[in-house]
Amino acid sequence: MASLHPSHGARLVLRREALDDAEVRYRVSVYEPGDVVHEGEARIRCGDDEAVAVDLGGWRSTPPDWTLVFLERLLKGLPKKHAGDASWPRRLTRWRAAR
């Protein structure tokens, strides 16, 4: 199997851990070149007024700031497609170049 570590930028892997009416929780891994991996947690809460709250935390080490910005934008966009029918993805993988 190919390595999740990119030669440049970062690969972001989200694995769904929990899903209920109040929130969705993902385990987040940020893979950087070499053997660097940052692991944390993301929580998405959708309000009745369609407001979306995203919390990123529990990091074992601190990922680059630009990856946190990208993760927050990605997670805030998920409810538009998945909140209505609770079809939240079990796993998401995205690669982005460093900004």
N, C-alpha and C positions, 0 to 999 in steps of 0.2 A: 504494500500500500504506500502511496506517495505521502510524503511528510506534509503536515499542515503548516509548517513554517515556510513562509514565502522568502524569496531572495531579496525582496524589498517591500516596503509598505507593511501592511498587517492583514492577517486573515482573522475574521471575527466569527466565532461559532456560538450560537445560542441553542440551548437544549431546554425544552419546556419541562419544568419540574412540577408545577401545580397549576390547576385551573379551577376557579369557582366563580360564583356570581360577582364577587367583589373585586377580584384581581387575577392576573396571570403572572406567574413567576418563572423566570428563565435563569439557568446557570449560564454565565457568559465566560468565554475563553478568548483572549486576545493573543494571537500568535504573532511574534515578530521574528525577523531573521535570526539565525543561530538557534539556540535552545531556549529562548525567552518566551515564557507564557505567563500572562496575567489572568487570574481567575477571580470572578466576582459574581454578583447577582443583580438581576434587573427585575423590577416589579412594575407592572402596568395596571393602573386603575382607571376605569372609565366611569364618569359621572352620568347622571340622568340628563344633564344639560349638554352632553357630548364633550365635556371637558375631559382631557386626558392628562393624567399625572404619571410621570415616569421617575422612578428612583433607581439610581445605580449606586451600588455600595458593596461592602464586604470584601473589598479587594485584598488579596494576599500580598500583592505588590502593585504599584501604581502604573497603569498603562499611560501611553502618551495622551496628552490633552486632546489632540485632534481625533483620536479614536473614540473618546468619550462623547465628543460633539456628534460624530457620525452615529454612534450607537443611540444617542438620545433622539436624533431625527428619525432614524430607522424605526425605533420602538414607538414613537408618537404617531407614525403613519400606519402601523399595523391595525389599530382598531377600526379604521375606515373600512377595511376589507373583511376583518375577521370577528369583530365584536358582535355583530348582528346575529350570526348563526353559530357562534362559539367554535368556529373552525380554525382556531389558533394553530399555527404550524408547530409540529413537535420539534423540528430542527431547522435552523436557518444558518447558512454559511455565506459570508460576503468577504470579498477582498477589496482593499482600497490602498492606493498609493499614499505615501506620506505627504502631507500638505506643507 
